[in-house]
Amino acid sequence: MTPPLIQVQHLTKTYRVPVRPEGLSASLKSLLRPQYSEVTAVRDVSFDIEAGAMVGLIGPNGAGKTTTLKMLSGLLHSTSGAATVAGHTPWERRPSYLRRISMVMGNKSQMLWDIPPMDSFRVLGEVYAVPPAEFRRTVDELVELLDMRELLTKPVRNLSLGERMKCELTASLLHRPAVLFLDEPTLGLDVSMQLRLRRFLAEYNQRSGVTVILTSHYMADVLALCPRVILIHHGKLLYDGELNGLARRLLPFKMLRLTFQDSPLPLVGEGLGVRGIEITEQDSNSLTLRVPRADAPAVTAQLLQTLPVADLTVEDPPIEAVIDQVYSEGAA
């Protein structure tokens, strides 16, 4: 059996942060006797990722997502634990490892501001020792996929944010990495450009088999690209599994959406004799109920038997509601 391409065991990262009270005297004392506190950004996180997978790494602000990516890409050393990516220990930063990975951060740029993207691509081709024929093939493929031929000769400073992100992705994939780390790649982009980049990433993953770890606060990115998600909360791994299973794991209820034949709307709720039922939406002839998952079959049968129901659907809560609850708890 082929081992996972990415293996993470009990990964922990703790920062030593200087602290001092306000005021001049405290500033002077801190010069002689500095004081520190420890902040744990990632705490005992473990997971494996198979080659070719696209995995979403999600969580509220400050959860430890970017810190995790920085450790896996070798930008940070771990405090404890172990990780291997494509057979390498990331923070050793060996050239053979750096040729296997690439990282795109939505708020960072690797493009030179005053020259056209094609010149930056040529520099990166030399840095990664990409053979000329392979370089041309790769550039042509990426330019076609991203529809960016007209951007190659314009100075980067004249490009829009979406156009620059196309160039960032091209620059990151010139050496055909085995692993691609994406940290908020659609940050600040309009809806149309977000859709185009998602289509590109999905198609490129299918063509090349690149393994992708994606962090994003746009759940549409995760829904479109990542069948599996890893949820980090306060630095701890809270969930690792299929995206569709996230609601079942974290929110143990179902949504029942009913449309009635007649108006006014029948009264529903307390009369059903089931604790925990909540009306979340209501208008003249429709109703949405939140029902405990275990009681959903019985409640559904009772509604159909006792009320003039024209239509009824039973579904998991939307993934946005699940994530919103986790993020709200994380901020509390």
Secondary structure as a PSIPRED ss2 file (coil, helix, strand):
# PSIPRED VFORMAT (PSIPRED V4.0)

   1 M C   1.000  0.000  0.000
   2 T C   1.000  0.000  0.000
   3 P C   1.000  0.000  0.000
   4 P C   1.000  0.000  0.000
   5 L C   1.000  0.000  0.000
   6 I E   0.000  0.000  1.000
   7 Q E   0.000  0.000  1.000
   8 V E   0.000  0.000  1.000
   9 Q E   0.000  0.000  1.000
  10 H E   0.000  0.000  1.000
  11 L E   0.000  0.000  1.000
  12 T E   0.000  0.000  1.000
  13 K E   0.000  0.000  1.000
  14 T E   0.000  0.000  1.000
  15 Y E   0.000  0.000  1.000
  16 R E   0.000  0.000  1.000
  17 V E   0.000  0.000  1.000
  18 P E   0.000  0.000  1.000
  19 V E   0.000  0.000  1.000
  20 R C   1.000  0.000  0.000
  21 P C   1.000  0.000  0.000
  22 E C   1.000  0.000  0.000
  23 G C   1.000  0.000  0.000
  24 L H   0.000  1.000  0.000
  25 S H   0.000  1.000  0.000
  26 A H   0.000  1.000  0.000
  27 S H   0.000  1.000  0.000
  28 L H   0.000  1.000  0.000
  29 K H   0.000  1.000  0.000
  30 S H   0.000  1.000  0.000
  31 L H   0.000  1.000  0.000
  32 L H   0.000  1.000  0.000
  33 R C   1.000  0.000  0.000
  34 P C   1.000  0.000  0.000
  35 Q E   0.000  0.000  1.000
  36 Y E   0.000  0.000  1.000
  37 S E   0.000  0.000  1.000
  38 E E   0.000  0.000  1.000
  39 V E   0.000  0.000  1.000
  40 T E   0.000  0.000  1.000
  41 A E   0.000  0.000  1.000
  42 V E   0.000  0.000  1.000
  43 R E   0.000  0.000  1.000
  44 D E   0.000  0.000  1.000
  45 V E   0.000  0.000  1.000
  46 S E   0.000  0.000  1.000
  47 F E   0.000  0.000  1.000
  48 D E   0.000  0.000  1.000
  49 I E   0.000  0.000  1.000
  50 E C   1.000  0.000  0.000
  51 A C   1.000  0.000  0.000
  52 G C   1.000  0.000  0.000
  53 A C   1.000  0.000  0.000
  54 M E   0.000  0.000  1.000
  55 V E   0.000  0.000  1.000
  56 G E   0.000  0.000  1.000
  57 L E   0.000  0.000  1.000
  58 I E   0.000  0.000  1.000
  59 G C   1.000  0.000  0.000
  60 P C   1.000  0.000  0.000
  61 N C   1.000  0.000  0.000
  62 G C   1.000  0.000  0.000
  63 A C   1.000  0.000  0.000
  64 G C   1.000  0.000  0.000
  65 K H   0.000  1.000  0.000
  66 T H   0.000  1.000  0.000
  67 T H   0.000  1.000  0.000
  68 T H   0.000  1.000  0.000
  69 L H   0.000  1.000  0.000
  70 K H   0.000  1.000  0.000
  71 M H   0.000  1.000  0.000
  72 L H   0.000  1.000  0.000
  73 S C   1.000  0.000  0.000
  74 G C   1.000  0.000  0.000
  75 L C   1.000  0.000  0.000
  76 L C   1.000  0.000  0.000
  77 H C   1.000  0.000  0.000
  78 S C   1.000  0.000  0.000
  79 T C   1.000  0.000  0.000
  80 S E   0.000  0.000  1.000
  81 G E   0.000  0.000  1.000
  82 A E   0.000  0.000  1.000
  83 A E   0.000  0.000  1.000
  84 T E   0.000  0.000  1.000
  85 V E   0.000  0.000  1.000
  86 A C   1.000  0.000  0.000
  87 G C   1.000  0.000  0.000
  88 H E   0.000  0.000  1.000
  89 T C   1.000  0.000  0.000
  90 P H   0.000  1.000  0.000
  91 W H   0.000  1.000  0.000
  92 E H   0.000  1.000  0.000
  93 R C   1.000  0.000  0.000
  94 R C   1.000  0.000  0.000
  95 P H   0.000  1.000  0.000
  96 S H   0.000  1.000  0.000
  97 Y H   0.000  1.000  0.000
  98 L H   0.000  1.000  0.000
  99 R C   1.000  0.000  0.000
 100 R C   1.000  0.000  0.000
 101 I E   0.000  0.000  1.000
 102 S E   0.000  0.000  1.000
 103 M E   0.000  0.000  1.000
 104 V E   0.000  0.000  1.000
 105 M E   0.000  0.000  1.000
 106 G C   1.000  0.000  0.000
 107 N C   1.000  0.000  0.000
 108 K C   1.000  0.000  0.000
 109 S C   1.000  0.000  0.000
 110 Q C   1.000  0.000  0.000
 111 M C   1.000  0.000  0.000
 112 L C   1.000  0.000  0.000
 113 W C   1.000  0.000  0.000
 114 D C   1.000  0.000  0.000
 115 I C   1.000  0.000  0.000
 116 P C   1.000  0.000  0.000
 117 P H   0.000  1.000  0.000
 118 M H   0.000  1.000  0.000
 119 D H   0.000  1.000  0.000
 120 S H   0.000  1.000  0.000
 121 F H   0.000  1.000  0.000
 122 R H   0.000  1.000  0.000
 123 V H   0.000  1.000  0.000
 124 L H   0.000  1.000  0.000
 125 G H   0.000  1.000  0.000
 126 E H   0.000  1.000  0.000
 127 V H   0.000  1.000  0.000
 128 Y C   1.000  0.000  0.000
 129 A C   1.000  0.000  0.000
 130 V C   1.000  0.000  0.000
 131 P C   1.000  0.000  0.000
 132 P H   0.000  1.000  0.000
 133 A H   0.000  1.000  0.000
 134 E H   0.000  1.000  0.000
 135 F H   0.000  1.000  0.000
 136 R H   0.000  1.000  0.000
 137 R H   0.000  1.000  0.000
 138 T H   0.000  1.000  0.000
 139 V H   0.000  1.000  0.000
 140 D H   0.000  1.000  0.000
 141 E H   0.000  1.000  0.000
 142 L H   0.000  1.000  0.000
 143 V H   0.000  1.000  0.000
 144 E H   0.000  1.000  0.000
 145 L H   0.000  1.000  0.000
 146 L H   0.000  1.000  0.000
 147 D C   1.000  0.000  0.000
 148 M C   1.000  0.000  0.000
 149 R H   0.000  1.000  0.000
 150 E H   0.000  1.000  0.000
 151 L H   0.000  1.000  0.000
 152 L C   1.000  0.000  0.000
 153 T C   1.000  0.000  0.000
 154 K C   1.000  0.000  0.000
 155 P C   1.000  0.000  0.000
 156 V H   0.000  1.000  0.000
 157 R H   0.000  1.000  0.000
 158 N H   0.000  1.000  0.000
 159 L C   1.000  0.000  0.000
 160 S C   1.000  0.000  0.000
 161 L H   0.000  1.000  0.000
 162 G H   0.000  1.000  0.000
 163 E H   0.000  1.000  0.000
 164 R H   0.000  1.000  0.000
 165 M H   0.000  1.000  0.000
 166 K H   0.000  1.000  0.000
 167 C H   0.000  1.000  0.000
 168 E H   0.000  1.000  0.000
 169 L H   0.000  1.000  0.000
 170 T H   0.000  1.000  0.000
 171 A H   0.000  1.000  0.000
 172 S H   0.000  1.000  0.000
 173 L H   0.000  1.000  0.000
 174 L C   1.000  0.000  0.000
 175 H C   1.000  0.000  0.000
 176 R C   1.000  0.000  0.000
 177 P C   1.000  0.000  0.000
 178 A C   1.000  0.000  0.000
 179 V E   0.000  0.000  1.000
 180 L E   0.000  0.000  1.000
 181 F E   0.000  0.000  1.000
 182 L E   0.000  0.000  1.000
 183 D E   0.000  0.000  1.000
 184 E C   1.000  0.000  0.000
 185 P C   1.000  0.000  0.000
 186 T C   1.000  0.000  0.000
 187 L C   1.000  0.000  0.000
 188 G C   1.000  0.000  0.000
 189 L C   1.000  0.000  0.000
 190 D C   1.000  0.000  0.000
 191 V H   0.000  1.000  0.000
 192 S H   0.000  1.000  0.000
 193 M H   0.000  1.000  0.000
 194 Q H   0.000  1.000  0.000
 195 L H   0.000  1.000  0.000
 196 R H   0.000  1.000  0.000
 197 L H   0.000  1.000  0.000
 198 R H   0.000  1.000  0.000
 199 R H   0.000  1.000  0.000
 200 F H   0.000  1.000  0.000
 201 L H   0.000  1.000  0.000
 202 A H   0.000  1.000  0.000
 203 E H   0.000  1.000  0.000
 204 Y H   0.000  1.000  0.000
 205 N H   0.000  1.000  0.000
 206 Q H   0.000  1.000  0.000
 207 R H   0.000  1.000  0.000
 208 S H   0.000  1.000  0.000
 209 G C   1.000  0.000  0.000
 210 V C   1.000  0.000  0.000
 211 T E   0.000  0.000  1.000
 212 V E   0.000  0.000  1.000
 213 I E   0.000  0.000  1.000
 214 L E   0.000  0.000  1.000
 215 T E   0.000  0.000  1.000
 216 S C   1.000  0.000  0.000
 217 H C   1.000  0.000  0.000
 218 Y C   1.000  0.000  0.000
 219 M H   0.000  1.000  0.000
 220 A H   0.000  1.000  0.000
 221 D H   0.000  1.000  0.000
 222 V H   0.000  1.000  0.000
 223 L H   0.000  1.000  0.000
 224 A H   0.000  1.000  0.000
 225 L H   0.000  1.000  0.000
 226 C C   1.000  0.000  0.000
 227 P C   1.000  0.000  0.000
 228 R E   0.000  0.000  1.000
 229 V E   0.000  0.000  1.000
 230 I E   0.000  0.000  1.000
 231 L E   0.000  0.000  1.000
 232 I E   0.000  0.000  1.000
 233 H E   0.000  0.000  1.000
 234 H C   1.000  0.000  0.000
 235 G C   1.000  0.000  0.000
 236 K E   0.000  0.000  1.000
 237 L E   0.000  0.000  1.000
 238 L E   0.000  0.000  1.000
 239 Y E   0.000  0.000  1.000
 240 D E   0.000  0.000  1.000
 241 G E   0.000  0.000  1.000
 242 E E   0.000  0.000  1.000
 243 L H   0.000  1.000  0.000
 244 N H   0.000  1.000  0.000
 245 G H   0.000  1.000  0.000
 246 L H   0.000  1.000  0.000
 247 A H   0.000  1.000  0.000
 248 R H   0.000  1.000  0.000
 249 R H   0.000  1.000  0.000
 250 L H   0.000  1.000  0.000
 251 L C   1.000  0.000  0.000
 252 P C   1.000  0.000  0.000
 253 F E   0.000  0.000  1.000
 254 K E   0.000  0.000  1.000
 255 M E   0.000  0.000  1.000
 256 L E   0.000  0.000  1.000
 257 R E   0.000  0.000  1.000
 258 L E   0.000  0.000  1.000
 259 T E   0.000  0.000  1.000
 260 F E   0.000  0.000  1.000
 261 Q C   1.000  0.000  0.000
 262 D C   1.000  0.000  0.000
 263 S C   1.000  0.000  0.000
 264 P C   1.000  0.000  0.000
 265 L C   1.000  0.000  0.000
 266 P C   1.000  0.000  0.000
 267 L C   1.000  0.000  0.000
 268 V C   1.000  0.000  0.000
 269 G C   1.000  0.000  0.000
 270 E H   0.000  1.000  0.000
 271 G H   0.000  1.000  0.000
 272 L H   0.000  1.000  0.000
 273 G C   1.000  0.000  0.000
 274 V C   1.000  0.000  0.000
 275 R C   1.000  0.000  0.000
 276 G C   1.000  0.000  0.000
 277 I C   1.000  0.000  0.000
 278 E E   0.000  0.000  1.000
 279 I E   0.000  0.000  1.000
 280 T E   0.000  0.000  1.000
 281 E E   0.000  0.000  1.000
 282 Q E   0.000  0.000  1.000
 283 D C   1.000  0.000  0.000
 284 S C   1.000  0.000  0.000
 285 N C   1.000  0.000  0.000
 286 S E   0.000  0.000  1.000
 287 L E   0.000  0.000  1.000
 288 T E   0.000  0.000  1.000
 289 L E   0.000  0.000  1.000
 290 R E   0.000  0.000  1.000
 291 V E   0.000  0.000  1.000
 292 P E   0.000  0.000  1.000
 293 R H   0.000  1.000  0.000
 294 A H   0.000  1.000  0.000
 295 D H   0.000  1.000  0.000
 296 A H   0.000  1.000  0.000
 297 P H   0.000  1.000  0.000
 298 A H   0.000  1.000  0.000
 299 V H   0.000  1.000  0.000
 300 T H   0.000  1.000  0.000
 301 A H   0.000  1.000  0.000
 302 Q H   0.000  1.000  0.000
 303 L H   0.000  1.000  0.000
 304 L H   0.000  1.000  0.000
 305 Q H   0.000  1.000  0.000
 306 T H   0.000  1.000  0.000
 307 L C   1.000  0.000  0.000
 308 P C   1.000  0.000  0.000
 309 V E   0.000  0.000  1.000
 310 A E   0.000  0.000  1.000
 311 D E   0.000  0.000  1.000
 312 L E   0.000  0.000  1.000
 313 T E   0.000  0.000  1.000
 314 V E   0.000  0.000  1.000
 315 E E   0.000  0.000  1.000
 316 D C   1.000  0.000  0.000
 317 P C   1.000  0.000  0.000
 318 P C   1.000  0.000  0.000
 319 I H   0.000  1.000  0.000
 320 E H   0.000  1.000  0.000
 321 A H   0.000  1.000  0.000
 322 V H   0.000  1.000  0.000
 323 I H   0.000  1.000  0.000
 324 D H   0.000  1.000  0.000
 325 Q H   0.000  1.000  0.000
 326 V H   0.000  1.000  0.000
 327 Y H   0.000  1.000  0.000
 328 S H   0.000  1.000  0.000
 329 E H   0.000  1.000  0.000
 330 G H   0.000  1.000  0.000
 331 A H   0.000  1.000  0.000
 332 A C   1.000  0.000  0.000
